[in-house]
Amino acid sequence: MNSNTYNEQNWEEIAHNFELSVQGYHMLNRDPIKESVWEQINTLIFKGSGIYVVSQACGSHSSGCDIETNIGKFSNKSAKYDKNRNEFSISSYRLTSITNVDTPGTPSDFCVEINQRKNFHYYSVILREDLPSCRGFKYDWYLIPSDYMALDPMAFDWVPLIGKRGKNTGKQVGWKTTKSEYAEGSMSITFSMSSQLWVHVAVTEELKHFIVATASYTGEDPQTDYISLARSTLNKY
């Protein structure tokens, strides 16, 4: 990735376009912005800010890069703040070929596999929290380097996750991390969930440095709908 190209961007314009995109989306929708929609909006923000978009995954569920641009590659994620734990959780790779109930493997095997699959430079994460006393949301947009320590499985020690109920009592049902001296947060893998990796990221002051922009939707009713918008547009021609 060309860091000079990245640093030369007009981030005030990009942040402003994020705010406009949130406002525009909620003119039509009350539902929160989530992953597949976020990919579309993120692409729009980049294009509207003069960033060349090479390719886009268009909602594909395949792991890895979602948006490739001339300033780098991005993996889109969405999540909700867990205020009680001061963290958020994002899902990542399915690892059944490396670790499963029949062949648990070793942490070194799946940690190497996870990092080898990172074919992007940044996690582009939209985080939301419910606004008090209304139906709206506050959004924070993070661009977190893919090699950020709290997102590196090798920064943690892994131990077997042991079942505590039913037929799985006493059996290994996945993996989990223990407290790390290198990074805050945790990770887990559950065999019954396609051995999908879940990353629980602590919202630290260091992490907040990666916030690109913030925007809010105060919960008002949408101003129009798809039918009305199409009619108003088509009637102009």
C-alpha positions in Angstrom: 0.0 0.0 0.0 1.3 3.5 -0.9 1.2 5.3 2.5 1.9 8.6 0.8 -1.2 8.2 -1.4 -3.3 7.4 1.7 -2.0 10.3 3.7 -2.6 12.8 0.9 -6.3 12.2 1.0 -8.7 15.0 2.0 -10.0 13.4 5.1 -12.3 16.3 6.0 -14.1 15.8 2.7 -14.3 12.0 3.3 -15.7 12.6 6.8 -18.3 15.0 5.4 -19.3 12.5 2.7 -19.8 9.9 5.4 -22.1 12.2 7.3 -24.1 13.0 4.1 -24.3 9.3 3.3 -25.7 8.5 6.7 -28.3 11.3 6.3 -29.2 10.2 2.8 -29.6 6.5 3.8 -31.9 7.4 6.7 -34.1 9.6 4.4 -35.3 6.3 3.0 -34.6 3.8 5.9 -35.1 3.5 9.6 -33.1 0.3 9.9 -29.5 0.7 11.0 -26.7 0.6 8.5 -25.3 -3.0 8.6 -22.7 -4.9 6.6 -23.9 -5.4 3.0 -25.4 -1.9 3.0 -22.2 -0.5 4.6 -20.1 -1.9 1.7 -22.3 0.0 -0.7 -22.2 3.2 1.3 -18.4 2.9 1.9 -17.9 2.6 -1.9 -20.0 5.6 -2.5 -18.0 7.7 0.0 -14.7 6.7 -1.6 -16.0 7.5 -5.1 -17.5 10.8 -4.0 -14.2 11.8 -2.4 -12.2 11.2 -5.6 -10.8 7.8 -4.6 -10.6 5.4 -7.5 -12.5 2.1 -6.7 -10.9 -0.8 -8.6 -13.3 -3.5 -7.5 -16.1 -4.2 -5.0 -17.3 -7.5 -3.6 -21.0 -6.4 -3.9 -22.2 -8.2 -0.8 -20.4 -11.4 -1.3 -20.0 -13.5 1.8 -16.5 -14.6 0.8 -13.8 -13.6 3.3 -11.2 -11.0 2.8 -11.1 -7.8 0.8 -14.5 -6.2 0.0 -13.3 -2.9 -1.6 -10.1 -2.4 -3.5 -9.1 1.3 -4.2 -6.0 3.2 -5.3 -5.2 3.9 -1.6 -5.6 0.4 -0.4 -7.8 -2.6 0.2 -10.6 -2.7 2.8 -12.6 -5.4 4.6 -16.1 -4.0 5.6 -17.5 -4.8 9.0 -20.4 -3.6 11.0 -21.2 -4.0 14.7 -22.9 -2.5 17.7 -21.1 -1.2 20.7 -21.3 -3.3 23.8 -21.3 -0.6 26.4 -21.3 -3.0 29.4 -18.0 -4.6 28.2 -16.7 -1.5 26.4 -16.1 -3.6 23.3 -17.6 -4.7 20.0 -17.6 -8.0 18.2 -17.0 -8.8 14.6 -17.2 -12.1 12.8 -14.4 -13.3 10.6 -13.2 -16.4 8.8 -14.7 -19.8 8.8 -12.0 -22.2 9.7 -13.5 -25.7 9.4 -10.7 -26.9 7.1 -8.2 -26.1 9.8 -10.0 -26.8 13.1 -13.2 -28.7 13.7 -14.8 -31.1 16.2 -13.1 -34.1 14.7 -9.7 -32.5 14.1 -9.2 -29.6 16.5 -5.7 -29.0 15.2 -3.4 -26.5 17.0 -3.5 -22.8 17.6 -0.3 -22.3 15.6 -2.0 -23.8 12.5 -5.2 -21.7 12.5 -3.3 -18.5 13.6 -1.1 -18.8 10.6 -4.1 -19.5 8.4 -6.0 -16.4 9.7 -3.1 -14.0 9.0 -2.4 -15.5 5.6 -6.0 -14.8 4.6 -5.7 -11.1 5.3 -5.5 -9.8 1.8 -6.4 -6.2 2.7 -4.9 -3.3 4.5 -7.7 -2.0 6.7 -10.8 -3.1 8.5 -13.4 -0.5 7.5 -15.8 -0.8 10.5 -19.1 1.1 11.1 -20.0 0.9 14.8 -23.4 2.1 16.1 -25.0 2.8 19.5 -28.6 3.4 20.2 -29.4 7.0 21.1 -31.2 7.4 24.4 -35.0 8.0 24.4 -35.3 7.8 20.6 -35.2 5.3 17.7 -32.0 6.7 16.3 -28.3 5.8 16.2 -24.9 7.3 16.6 -22.3 5.9 14.1 -18.5 5.9 14.3 -16.5 4.9 11.2 -13.1 3.3 12.0 -10.3 2.4 9.6 -8.2 0.0 11.6 -5.0 -1.4 10.2 -5.3 -5.1 9.5 -2.1 -5.7 11.5 -3.4 -3.9 14.6 -2.3 -6.0 17.6 -5.8 -6.6 19.0 -6.8 -8.2 15.6 -3.8 -10.5 15.5 -4.6 -14.0 16.8 -0.9 -14.5 17.5 -1.0 -11.8 20.2 -3.1 -14.1 22.4 -2.7 -17.5 24.1 -5.3 -20.0 23.0 -6.9 -22.7 25.1 -9.6 -25.3 24.3 -13.2 -24.2 24.8 -14.9 -26.9 26.9 -18.6 -27.6 26.7 -20.6 -27.2 30.0 -24.0 -28.4 29.0 -25.7 -31.4 27.5 -23.9 -34.0 25.4 -20.9 -31.7 25.0 -20.2 -31.4 28.7 -16.4 -31.9 29.2 -15.7 -32.1 25.5 -13.8 -29.5 23.4 -16.3 -27.4 21.4 -13.9 -24.8 20.1 -11.1 -22.5 21.1 -10.8 -19.3 23.1 -8.1 -16.9 24.1 -6.8 -16.0 27.5 -5.9 -12.6 28.8 -3.0 -11.2 26.7 -0.1 -8.9 27.9 0.1 -7.6 24.3 -3.5 -6.6 23.4 -6.9 -6.0 25.0 -9.9 -7.9 23.9 -10.4 -11.6 23.1 -11.2 -14.1 20.3 -13.1 -17.3 20.1 -13.9 -20.2 17.6 -16.9 -22.4 18.1 -17.0 -25.7 16.1 -20.8 -25.8 15.9 -20.8 -22.4 14.2 -18.7 -23.5 11.2 -15.5 -22.9 13.3 -16.1 -19.2 12.6 -13.6 -16.8 14.2 -15.1 -14.1 16.4 -13.1 -11.1 17.4 -14.0 -9.1 20.5 -12.3 -5.7 20.3 -11.8 -3.5 23.3 -12.6 0.2 22.7 -9.4 1.7 24.0 -8.1 5.3 23.7 -5.6 3.9 21.2 -8.3 2.4 19.1 -10.3 5.7 19.0 -7.4 7.2 17.0 -8.7 5.2 14.1 -12.1 6.9 14.0 -12.5 8.7 10.6 -15.9 10.2 11.1 -19.0 10.3 13.3 -22.6 10.9 12.3 -26.0 10.5 13.9 -29.6 9.7 12.9 -32.1 11.0 15.4 -34.9 8.6 14.6 -37.2 10.8 12.6 -39.5 9.1 10.0 -38.0 8.6 6.5 -38.7 11.5 4.2 -39.6 9.4 1.2 -39.7 5.8 0.0 -38.4 3.9 -3.1 -41.7 4.2 -5.0 -42.0 7.9 -4.4 -38.4 8.5 -5.2 -38.7 6.6 -8.5 -41.8 8.4 -9.5 -40.4 11.9 -8.7 -37.3 11.0 -10.7 -39.0 9.4 -13.7 -41.5 12.2 -14.0 -38.6 14.6 -14.8 -38.0 12.9 -18.1 
